[in-house]
Amino acid sequence: MKKVITYGTYDLLHQGHVNLLRRAKALGDYLIVGVTNDSFDRDRGKLNVRNNVLERVDAVKATGYADQVIIEDYVGQKIDDIQKYNVDIFAIGSDWEGKFDYLKEFCEVVYLPRTEGISSTMLRAETTPDVRVGVIGCGRVAHRFLPESAFVSGVHITAAYDINPEATKQYVAQAEGVEHCETVEQLLSQVDALYIATPHLSHYDYVRQGLQVGKHVLCETPMVLDKQQAVDLYRMAEERGCILMEANKTAHCPAFNHLMVMVKSGLIGDVVDINASLSKLWDDNLTLREFDPAQAGGSMYELGSYPLLPIVKLMGVDYEDVHFYSRFKEGVDMYTKGVVRYPSAVCSFQVGLGVKTEGNLVISGTKGYAYVPAPWWKTDYFELRYEDQNDNKKYFYKWDGAGLRYEIQEFISCVIAHRHSSARLRRKESIFMAEVMQRFTEKENMISI
């Protein structure tokens, strides 16, 4: 049996894709199609916003030409796949002429003619409207948001507002075409969506104000510090047909998402323990918001949503209790350790602004464990380790820029495709984080150290 393999992104699957798959199938008896899991088109310099990997896999299967569909996860995988599946022919579009000649050492390489006059890039340009985004809060994170958004197709930042007019002035000076708005109402009148990067305690009012007039909202993490507020906002978004998403960049990190899939598939057995740490050793300058109790400063509010993420992704929202052990100074926690107990597992996290810890993530299972070195929250590398070290595996991924482009891409994709929930950070998981924050605020099961 002659095996053929081909690869592609297959975003907005069109007749050109179908023709190429048909031609590849005709070269042999069995066609393997690799669908790239990283939708970043390096040559085009944009993140696709239309079809996620599962949608693209389903579209390829629906053509009827693929006998097997696999996911392309990493650079160099083509050689591994050719040897693993005993491939006879590697087929690819003629626009890649010569670029895969190095594979001739392993199999025959065929460049197939592509269908002229149609491409995913053209379709995106014709069918993807720009989403006009207004920025509320022109601080540090918002200054990273502006250049990161340039890597995502379909997004156009058009307006900005900050309670401090001077901050808005400095922000709009960075980019052409971004209007300085003197009021939130002025900003809302000229945008389709909001990015909110203000201090924590103002999130609820700004999100609610945007949703009330039908605007989609991407709000920095933690979105709110109260469970009922989170429930109310998600309910309002659903009633108004709006997308509401919490901007937790780790939730959209490619490596983190792949790790979650691997652990959930049982590669390290049943998870019985998760430990995640994150700390930043800052000067405890009480003029900074991060150390101001009146502005929800402190380690838990500032950093807690990140180590809570792997816990809720793997163990779910049905926990039994949570305990906190905190070191306070001038009314804010400089360090907090939390212990979240589930029926069949115990999970812990450490966050610190005045105490330094090793920023690792360790997920312990009945067959092995996952180890993610610091800084795990923006990882490009992790390991699966076992009793027999010969079974250990290392995984490498690319982390681009500040990482905000991944969450922007998912947000814009949800807006365009009218997907009201993202699997990367579901509503119930966001509500879980708000609930844990509320329990910390109320000092439930808290011991000061």
Solvent accessible surface area in square Angstrom, and as a share of the most:
residue,aa,sasa,rsa
1,M,159,0.71
2,K,92,0.39
3,K,45,0.19
4,V,1,0.00
5,I,0,0.00
6,T,0,0.00
7,Y,11,0.04
8,G,23,0.22
9,T,44,0.25
10,Y,7,0.03
11,D,3,0.02
12,L,34,0.17
13,L,51,0.25
14,H,22,0.10
15,Q,103,0.46
16,G,10,0.09
17,H,32,0.15
18,V,33,0.19
19,N,18,0.09
20,L,25,0.13
21,L,0,0.00
22,R,103,0.37
23,R,68,0.25
24,A,0,0.00
25,K,57,0.24
26,A,86,0.66
27,L,55,0.27
28,G,21,0.20
29,D,88,0.45
30,Y,56,0.21
31,L,0,0.00
32,I,0,0.00
33,V,0,0.00
34,G,0,0.00
35,V,0,0.00
36,T,23,0.13
37,N,35,0.18
38,D,51,0.27
39,S,20,0.13
40,F,26,0.11
41,D,52,0.27
42,R,111,0.40
43,D,120,0.62
44,R,62,0.23
45,G,26,0.25
46,K,65,0.27
47,L,5,0.02
48,N,6,0.03
49,V,1,0.00
50,R,50,0.18
51,N,43,0.22
52,N,48,0.25
53,V,34,0.19
54,L,128,0.64
55,E,63,0.28
56,R,4,0.01
57,V,15,0.09
58,D,90,0.46
59,A,31,0.24
60,V,0,0.00
61,K,119,0.51
62,A,87,0.67
63,T,31,0.18
64,G,63,0.60
65,Y,59,0.22
66,A,23,0.18
67,D,67,0.35
68,Q,58,0.26
69,V,32,0.19
70,I,20,0.10
71,I,63,0.32
72,E,26,0.12
73,D,52,0.27
74,Y,93,0.36
75,V,154,0.88
76,G,43,0.41
77,Q,12,0.05
78,K,29,0.12
79,I,47,0.24
80,D,66,0.34
81,D,8,0.04
82,I,4,0.02
83,Q,103,0.46
84,K,143,0.61
85,Y,38,0.14
86,N,115,0.59
87,V,10,0.06
88,D,62,0.32
89,I,8,0.04
90,F,0,0.00
91,A,0,0.00
92,I,11,0.05
93,G,4,0.04
94,S,38,0.24
95,D,78,0.40
96,W,96,0.34
97,E,117,0.52
98,G,37,0.36
99,K,122,0.52
100,F,24,0.10
101,D,58,0.30
102,Y,120,0.45
103,L,0,0.00
104,K,118,0.50
105,E,144,0.65
106,F,71,0.30
107,C,16,0.10
108,E,100,0.45
109,V,17,0.10
110,V,32,0.18
111,Y,40,0.15
112,L,10,0.05
113,P,83,0.52
114,R,88,0.32
115,T,36,0.21
116,E,144,0.65
117,G,65,0.62
118,I,43,0.22
119,S,21,0.13
120,S,16,0.10
121,T,63,0.37
122,M,84,0.37
123,L,44,0.22
124,R,15,0.06
125,A,84,0.65
126,E,127,0.57
127,T,72,0.42
128,T,19,0.11
129,P,86,0.54
130,D,87,0.45
131,V,8,0.05
132,R,101,0.37
133,V,3,0.02
134,G,0,0.00
135,V,0,0.00
136,I,1,0.00
137,G,3,0.02
138,C,4,0.02
139,G,37,0.36
140,R,147,0.54
141,V,43,0.25
142,A,0,0.00
143,H,61,0.27
144,R,103,0.38
145,F,3,0.01
146,L,22,0.11
147,P,73,0.46
148,E,10,0.04
149,S,9,0.06
150,A,65,0.51
151,F,74,0.31
152,V,2,0.01
153,S,19,0.12
154,G,11,0.10
155,V,20,0.12
156,H,86,0.39
157,I,11,0.06
158,T,20,0.11
159,A,0,0.00
160,A,0,0.00
161,Y,28,0.11
162,D,23,0.12
163,I,146,0.74
164,N,76,0.39
165,P,90,0.57
166,E,86,0.38
167,A,23,0.18
168,T,0,0.00
169,K,122,0.52
170,Q,105,0.47
171,Y,0,0.00
172,V,26,0.15
173,A,86,0.66
174,Q,91,0.41
175,A,25,0.19
176,E,174,0.78
177,G,57,0.55
178,V,16,0.09
179,E,77,0.34
180,H,62,0.28
181,C,1,0.01
182,E,141,0.63
183,T,64,0.37
184,V,13,0.08
185,E,107,0.48
186,Q,61,0.27
187,L,0,0.00
188,L,13,0.06
189,S,91,0.59
190,Q,44,0.20
191,V,0,0.00
192,D,45,0.23
193,A,0,0.00
194,L,1,0.00
195,Y,1,0.00
196,I,0,0.00
197,A,18,0.14
198,T,19,0.11
199,P,57,0.36
200,H,13,0.06
201,L,104,0.52
202,S,32,0.21
203,H,1,0.00
204,Y,43,0.17
205,D,94,0.49
206,Y,34,0.13
207,V,0,0.00
208,R,85,0.31
209,Q,53,0.24
210,G,0,0.00
211,L,0,0.00
212,Q,92,0.41
213,V,85,0.49
214,G,38,0.37
215,K,35,0.15
216,H,32,0.14
217,V,0,0.00
218,L,0,0.00
219,C,0,0.00
220,E,21,0.09
221,T,12,0.07
222,P,3,0.02
223,M,3,0.01
224,V,6,0.03
225,L,23,0.11
226,D,40,0.21
227,K,84,0.35
228,Q,101,0.45
229,Q,62,0.28
230,A,0,0.00
231,V,37,0.21
232,D,39,0.20
233,L,0,0.00
234,Y,13,0.05
235,R,123,0.45
236,M,15,0.07
237,A,1,0.01
238,E,106,0.48
239,E,122,0.55
240,R,110,0.40
241,G,41,0.39
242,C,2,0.01
243,I,3,0.02
244,L,10,0.05
245,M,9,0.04
246,E,5,0.02
247,A,1,0.01
248,N,0,0.00
249,K,36,0.15
250,T,0,0.00
251,A,0,0.00
252,H,3,0.01
253,C,1,0.00
254,P,29,0.18
255,A,1,0.01
256,F,2,0.01
257,N,32,0.16
258,H,26,0.12
259,L,1,0.00
260,M,7,0.03
261,V,99,0.57
262,M,33,0.15
263,V,5,0.03
264,K,122,0.52
265,S,78,0.50
266,G,28,0.27
267,L,80,0.40
268,I,0,0.00
269,G,10,0.10
270,D,103,0.54
271,V,23,0.13
272,V,65,0.37
273,D,46,0.24
274,I,0,0.00
275,N,47,0.24
276,A,0,0.00
277,S,6,0.04
278,L,2,0.01
279,S,6,0.04
280,K,80,0.34
281,L,113,0.56
282,W,81,0.28
283,D,123,0.64
284,D,52,0.27
285,N,70,0.36
286,L,91,0.45
287,T,119,0.69
288,L,68,0.34
289,R,51,0.19
290,E,2,0.01
291,F,1,0.00
292,D,33,0.17
293,P,75,0.47
294,A,80,0.62
295,Q,66,0.30
296,A,5,0.04
297,G,4,0.04
298,G,0,0.00
299,S,0,0.00
300,M,0,0.00
301,Y,25,0.09
302,E,32,0.14
303,L,5,0.02
304,G,0,0.00
305,S,1,0.00
306,Y,30,0.11
307,P,0,0.00
308,L,0,0.00
309,L,0,0.00
310,P,0,0.00
311,I,0,0.00
312,V,2,0.01
313,K,19,0.08
314,L,28,0.14
315,M,41,0.18
316,G,28,0.27
317,V,46,0.26
318,D,114,0.59
319,Y,30,0.11
320,E,89,0.40
321,D,31,0.16
322,V,2,0.01
323,H,65,0.29
324,F,0,0.00
325,Y,72,0.27
326,S,0,0.00
327,R,131,0.48
328,F,71,0.30
329,K,102,0.43
330,E,111,0.50
331,G,53,0.51
332,V,3,0.02
333,D,2,0.01
334,M,14,0.06
335,Y,33,0.13
336,T,0,0.00
337,K,72,0.30
338,G,0,0.00
339,V,38,0.22
340,V,0,0.00
341,R,111,0.41
342,Y,8,0.03
343,P,101,0.64
344,S,84,0.54
345,A,10,0.08
346,V,63,0.36
347,C,0,0.00
348,S,16,0.11
349,F,0,0.00
350,Q,19,0.08
351,V,0,0.00
352,G,0,0.00
353,L,0,0.00
354,G,31,0.29
355,V,50,0.28
356,K,126,0.54
357,T,34,0.20
358,E,116,0.52
359,G,6,0.05
360,N,31,0.16
361,L,0,0.00
362,V,45,0.26
363,I,0,0.00
364,S,32,0.20
365,G,17,0.17
366,T,91,0.53
367,K,137,0.58
368,G,11,0.10
369,Y,75,0.29
370,A,0,0.00
371,Y,46,0.17
372,V,1,0.00
373,P,36,0.23
374,A,46,0.36
375,P,55,0.34
376,W,1,0.00
377,W,35,0.12
378,K,84,0.36
379,T,9,0.05
380,D,69,0.36
381,Y,41,0.15
382,F,0,0.00
383,E,16,0.07
384,L,1,0.01
385,R,67,0.24
386,Y,53,0.20
387,E,171,0.77
388,D,72,0.37
389,Q,144,0.64
390,N,140,0.72
391,D,76,0.39
392,N,53,0.27
393,K,119,0.50
394,K,127,0.54
395,Y,46,0.18
396,F,133,0.55
397,Y,29,0.11
398,K,112,0.47
399,W,43,0.15
400,D,13,0.07
401,G,50,0.49
402,A,32,0.25
403,G,0,0.00
404,L,6,0.03
405,R,15,0.06
406,Y,12,0.05
407,E,0,0.00
408,I,1,0.00
409,Q,19,0.08
410,E,8,0.04
411,F,4,0.02
412,I,1,0.00
413,S,3,0.02
414,C,0,0.00
415,V,14,0.08
416,I,23,0.12
417,A,41,0.32
418,H,135,0.60
419,R,49,0.18
420,H,66,0.29
421,S,49,0.31
422,S,5,0.03
423,A,60,0.47
424,R,64,0.23
425,L,12,0.06
426,R,102,0.37
427,R,55,0.20
428,K,117,0.50
429,E,13,0.06
430,S,3,0.02
431,I,32,0.16
432,F,3,0.01
433,M,3,0.01
434,A,4,0.03
435,E,30,0.14
436,V,0,0.00
437,M,1,0.00
438,Q,48,0.22
439,R,64,0.23
440,F,10,0.04
441,T,75,0.44
442,E,105,0.47
443,K,126,0.53
444,E,61,0.27
445,N,63,0.32
446,M,33,0.15
447,I,97,0.49
448,S,81,0.52
449,I,108,0.55
